[in-house]
Amino acid sequence: MNILVSVVAVLLFVVGVALSIGLHELGHLVPGKLFDVKVTQYFIGFGRTLWSRRRGETEYGVKAIPLGGYVKLVGMLPPAPDQQPDTVRSTRTGMFQQLVSDARSAEYEAVDPHDHGRLFYQLTWWKRVIVWGAGVSINLVLAFLLYAAVFMGYGALTPTPTVATVSECVQVVRVDERPGPCTSDDPTTPAREAGLRPGDRIIAFNGTDIESYRQLQRLIRANGDESFSLVVERDGRQLTLRAHSVVNELPKLGEGIDPEESVKAGFLGITPRLEIQQQSVGYVVDTMVEGTKSALETIAKLPVKVWHVGRAALGLEERAVDSPMSVVGAGRVVGEVSASPEGTLASKFFFLLSVLAGLNLFLGLINLVPLPPFDGAGIATSLYDAVRRGLARVLRRPAPRPVDSAKLLPVTYAMAMVLIVVSVVLVVADIVAPVTL
């Protein structure tokens, strides 16, 4: 049964990835058509065509490898300064010039005389920004909606003021590190001295009503080594317990901090019971913010992280849990979690949605990188064009020609090669040295 659930989950993940890509490309297609740009192709995936159908001037289709997609907006490359759109021809020049010339020639093979005025480069700068940015916007909106479905519709595992365990002795607390056995030199925890038991629900601390575990945690830390009183609910009765908290070395509170950072603060010696609780829209926003910070950090450190992933693939080091993964790796994680005997079908389904949400968030943010072939390059080029034209108007000079994006083609091809290498490294690593949760 678990194997069947795992297979279904992986298939749903593949479909979700394809839909995410398709919606991103739809973000380019729809405004392109609204602005009357000639659009000849809309495809999800790469490689061999599995299915296609022509509607009007546009061919819609699906290809075999669902790792990307594209929309062919005719006229992305403007003609050379000494050429007209209907006279673009390949000319023999230097290597890069020939590359650019051949690309222009191929670009205008789909241009008929009546298409002039419908070419992408002829759009005003703000329309080009909308076409370039709509794909990114769809991914970010989709990430928000998926996170909302997960956290507002299902919930998040949340610490509560109900006691799960009571520690026997005071020991230094580290992130992701289990405490060792107690020794005769370790003092008894204030929680045990006060008589707290697993299952007790703490409803007041030093006279302050407790609404959440986060609130309780901060009150305990602020109490230092002072006395305290607790009102707890146990078996339907309310009890008042008293003891003296101690100062201990604890992890620093907050998101995105160094797990090695620690502070001296008040300590009780309890762990909270975790429960699935539906969250507010504010929680979704916070998740998007923290996810954005994490994604931007990953993008900034991607070369270093991929280097370590490559070493892990060769068996030279352990694969880090927070290392980047390919779609293959993400699908593998989804399959492993779905095959686990722990958790309900609902929890596994919403875990799948959370993975797709994170994927869309990352896809949207990385496409803002201002280098081709990312959408950010088109946005940056269009904004640069707007600044040039604005300055020309202020200085009362003739409007300059559109920015010649064809000159960026060598950078585009170089970046494409880098992306291919990165993808191959991540896919191989996800097979031979996968991330394990």
Secondary structure, 3 states (H helix, E strand, C coil): CHHHHHHHHHHHHHHHHHHHHHHHHHHHHHHHHHCCCCEEEEEEEEEEEEEEEEECCEEEEEEEEEEEEEEEECCCCCCCCCCCHHHCCCCCCCHHHHHHHHHHHHHHHHCCHHHCCCCHHHCCHHHHHHHHHHHHHHHHHHHHHHHHHHHHHHCEEEEEEEEEEECCECCCCECCECCCCCCCCCCECHHHHHCCCCCCEEEEECCEECCCHHHHHHHHHHHCCCEEEEEEEECCEEEEEEEECEEEEEECCCCCCCCCCEEEEEECCEEEEEEEECCCHHHHHHHHHHHHHHHHHHHHCHHHHHHHHHHHHCCCCCCCCCCCCCHHHHHHHHHHHHHCCCCCHHHHHHHHHHHHHHHHHHHHHHCCCCCCCCHHHHHHHHHHHHHHHHHHHHCCCCCCCCCCHHHHHHHHHHHHHHHHHHHHHHHHHHHHCCCCC
